[in-house]
Amino acid sequence: MRPEAGASPVGKMDMLPKGEAWWIRALRLWCDGLDGQVVLRDELCARMGPDNAEAFFTRFTDLVALLLRHGRRPLMRHGVTCDCVGADEAVFALFCAQAVHDREEAMMIACLIMRADVAPIAVSLAQTLGLDLARGGAASGTRHGAFGGIRDDLRKGRRDLSSDLASDFASDLTRGPQVPRNKLN
């Protein structure tokens, strides 16, 4: 029997770069419903303070809602405690991590998982979230934040961080967050 498209395991959480593993865990928690979202908010509060955490959570909700609403097909994920990394989760994590490093690469990845007309908005959101994580990690006392050496790269000017941040599109997302039911484990 063939697993659902996008659910096939492609790796293990402990083998991913720290930043990509964080994105997958955040996605899983958010999709796990209110209980998971509370855990995610608590972790964000501890990392970046309540005001920054709330803004981050709102933007993350916008990103996930955009992906769920305009995805090319339903997003498949594994359970919160599963050690496997599903194909869709791996692509999502790579997309989010690349948005900070290389917008063109992130744009290409975004077009694989969602409609091309909404991909630039998703890239801008993911880039903003990634930069917020890097700053939040530093504020919480971790050496490099969620992305290892990215803070060093930013400080040394190695990355092109020009941004065409999307205007507030939250009004387009009139419905609240919708929790997908397509989960393994």
Disulfide bonds with the S-S distance in Angstrom:
none
